[in-house]
Amino acid sequence: MKRGGAGVPLVHSTPMPFDNYLGSKGADFEYFERLLEDAGSSLNAPAGVIVETTQGEGGLNPARVEWLQGLAELCKRHGLLLIVDDVQMGCGRTGPFFSFEIAGIEPDIVCLSKSISGYGLPMALTLFKPEHDLWGPGEHNGTFRGQCPSFITGTAALKHFWSDDTLERSTEVKSAKIQAGLEAIANQTPGTHVKGRGLALGLSFDEQAPLAEKAAAAAFERGLLVETAGHKDQVLKLMPALTITDDEIDEGLGIVTEAVRSVTR
Ligand SMILES: Cc1ncc(COP(=O)(O)O)c(C=O)c1O
């Protein structure tokens, strides 16, 4: 079996169903909790649980607030570290700086990347609760560490956009505008529905998955870059810059409307 390089092999993690897979909060956790409690379940005792509060590449699936709270409680009961992967949904993508703020939970570890440099420069951060930070001085070292330009732009972006709630409020307003635009498209396109949270929104083609790729290609021909997400690439996924203007939203939605119409006519 081929294994990863220096990282943790994929076989050392066990995927679990996300919110709503088994229909309700209770059912999802009943399954996981039963595996944890049964020494003969064949699930090795996990050190922690890694979760995206809204699955990005998984197809823009937002976990319900009560599901996230239930997961946090489960982790506490079983002594598991709660790790939120906020690489895609953090830095204000869903509204608040951390995507888990809406659930009022306190993860032990938070992974941030992508937008954290504020300027498209490579940068990633792993935040720990102080009690989990066991590194001694100089212990976590290497040849190439963080790159200084990213630290400068990241600091400037944090200061500029996160000293108050202006960006968060504007993300809510822009999200509502894009959702309304996508709902209008969904209403005219049988078999589709709107998904996502904040400024990570999309149109799912459900059982007609290939149409999402075709719509993405049609949008690209019209000058708009959109990608697809989901296990069947069935979701046309919009991730505009949080600083997008209202005019740009209108223009983008116009292109998406035309693109979807052109492949579903
Ligand atoms: C949720 C999530 N986690 C982790 C990653 C990987 O991020 P990086 O390339 O910064 O390691 C991605 C990349 O798309 C992602 O979407």
The ligand as an SDF file (V2000), in Angstrom:
LIG
                    3D

 16 16  0  0  0  0  0  0  0  0999 V2000
  -10.8820   22.8320    4.2330 C   0  0  0  0  0  0  0  0  0  0  0  0
   -9.4720   22.7300    3.6990 C   0  0  0  0  0  0  0  0  0  0  0  0
   -8.5060   22.3000    4.5130 N   0  0  0  0  0  0  0  0  0  0  0  0
   -7.2360   22.2330    4.0900 C   0  0  0  0  0  0  0  0  0  0  0  0
   -6.8830   22.5780    2.8010 C   0  0  0  0  0  0  0  0  0  0  0  0
   -5.4550   22.5190    2.3970 C   0  0  0  0  0  0  0  0  0  0  0  0
   -4.9280   23.7880    2.5800 O   0  0  0  0  0  0  0  0  0  0  0  0
   -3.3940   24.0930    2.3030 P   0  0  0  0  0  0  0  0  0  0  0  0
   -3.2230   23.9500    0.8250 O   0  0  0  0  0  0  0  0  0  0  0  0
   -3.1820   25.4950    2.7580 O   0  0  0  0  0  0  0  0  0  0  0  0
   -2.5990   23.0900    3.0620 O   0  0  0  0  0  0  0  0  0  0  0  0
   -7.8630   23.0030    1.9060 C   0  0  0  0  0  0  0  0  0  0  0  0
   -7.5520   23.3520    0.5220 C   0  0  0  0  0  0  0  0  0  0  0  0
   -8.4050   23.5140   -0.3140 O   0  0  0  0  0  0  0  0  0  0  0  0
   -9.1940   23.0950    2.3790 C   0  0  0  0  0  0  0  0  0  0  0  0
  -10.1790   23.5400    1.5840 O   0  0  0  0  0  0  0  0  0  0  0  0
  1  2  1  0
  2  3  1  0
  2 15  2  0
  3  4  2  0
  4  5  1  0
  5  6  1  0
  5 12  2  0
  6  7  1  0
  7  8  1  0
  8  9  2  0
  8 10  1  0
  8 11  1  0
 12 13  1  0
 12 15  1  0
 13 14  2  0
 15 16  1  0
M  END
$$$$
